[in-house]
Structures are given as structure tokens and as C-alpha cells.
């Protein structure tokens, strides 16, 4: 079995630069992801998980230069459509389990998804990523170390590659390039989340209020999914935080550590 970590929303996502490219800084989630196992078979035998159907799987393998055969099992830790990268993580895990060349994985993911997360990279949260182009726009300082408590607010929302309803975040990206400390990173993430919610909704979610109630430094969201994250300093999460989120209606509440800078 091959494991590839997912993400949990984004620190930042929106339109950037003179061309208005959709750009993001992902929130890496090393504790949760997707698993892939590939066994021998004369034809393609895919265990259905809601991640990818047989036709897309065959197209993905073809884009990798591999034959469409094998017994394939994909297992996500988190719900598809939640903004946690389970689709991309599963594809990257499948590519590696099948022995595909690393340099072909990003383009192959884009070919079948139309928009893809940077989960094939060694440091997915240390780049400004163009999800509709599957390429690095520029290197970025890695996020500071943080502890995240989160969950899923509302139903799954699959990413529509044609969707461009994103706010401008040039100022937030400029500030992120300076290597913000955790307090500033949480503030920038909160601004990105607030701008996305003002443009995309939902208007009634309680994430900002819960962040204040629990003493979080800020909050983040999946800009095209239902994942929501409260940002704390490592070791500073109050007891019972997951229970508070669950009582407020968040599903699949979890906790993990992220970031790579002190």
C-alpha cells in the first residue's frame, strides 16, 4: 500500500497577478490522506470508493504512459468533496503504486481532474500553486508550525474546474512572501477565508465565532469544499475543542499538526 497525505483547505486561495491566475497555498495535513494498492490483473479491476470511476482511472493510467490494467484499491481517510484533497492524494498514490515516473504525475492528475492539489510535491505547502495549471508559480516560505482543529461544515462540494469565483488576494500573497509568524499567518488565512465566504457563502457558518470562542489565532477553510480549520499554536488547543465543533454541527472533527517553520 502507498500512502499520500492530503491537505485541509488552504491558508490562502484566490486570484493573483496581472493575469488573475487562481493561486493557493495549501494547508498540508500529514496525518490524513489516501492509500492505493495495485495488484496484478489482465484487465482493469477497480474497487469503487467514490473517488474515481473506471473510465477516469484508465485515462489517468494512459496519461502516465501505463497500461489500463491491474487490480486497484483506493482508500481515502477523509470524505471526497470535502476540500481535503482525497481525489488528488488517491491519484498520486495510485501513480506511485503503479511505478509511474514522478515527473508525469502532476500533468496526469490535471488531465483527469481539471484542477489539482500540489500533493505530489515533497513540500506541498511551500509553494504558490496554480491548481488549474498543475504547476508551481513560485517558491514560498513554508507555513509556521501550527496545531489545527477542524471539521466539515455542510455537504461535500466537488471542485468545478471552470469556477473562477475567487477574491483577489495579491496583498495576502505579498504578505505571505515575507515569511509570517504564526499570528500573522493565522490573520492572513482568516482574511482569505472571510473573502471567500463573502463571495461564495455560506453566510451562516459559525467558524469565525468558534475561533474567537475557543481562543484560536485564526481560521482557514477549503475555498471550494467544506473543510474548516481553527489555527492554534502547537500545544495550545483547549480541552474539548473537537467536542465544541461537533456540537456546533461540524462533521468528522479532527486534530493534526502542520507547518515547518518554528
Number of C-alpha atoms within 10 A of each C-alpha: 14 17 21 23 25 31 27 32 28 25 28 27 31 24 20 21 12 7 7 15 19 23 27 27 26 27 26 27 21 15 15 22 25 25 23 23 18 22 12 11 12 10 11 17 17 18 15 13 12 13 19 19 12 14 11 14 20 19 18 26 21 13 19 22 13 16 16 18 18 17 15 20 18 26 21 23 14 18 18 19 20 25 28 31 30 30 26 29 30 28 29 29 28 28 25 21 18 20 12 17 12 13 10 13 24 23 18 23 28 21 17 19 21 17 18 27 29 30 25 23 15 8 13 21 27 22 21 25 26 23 22 17 18 20 18 18 14 11 12 18 16 20 25 19 17 25 20 26 22 27 25 27 24 15 12 16 16 14 17 11 13 9 9 12 14 23 21 20 23 16 10 19 23 11 14 23 14 10 16 18 15 21 16 16 24 25 20 24 25 25 19 26 28 20 19 23 18 12 13 14 12 13 9 7 16 14 25 18 11 18 21 13 10 17 15 23 19 25 30 30 31 26 28 22 23 25 30 29 30 29 29 25 17 13 9 13 19 11 9 10 18 20 13 15 25 18 10 14 16 22 18 15 20 18 16 16 19 22 19 14 14 9
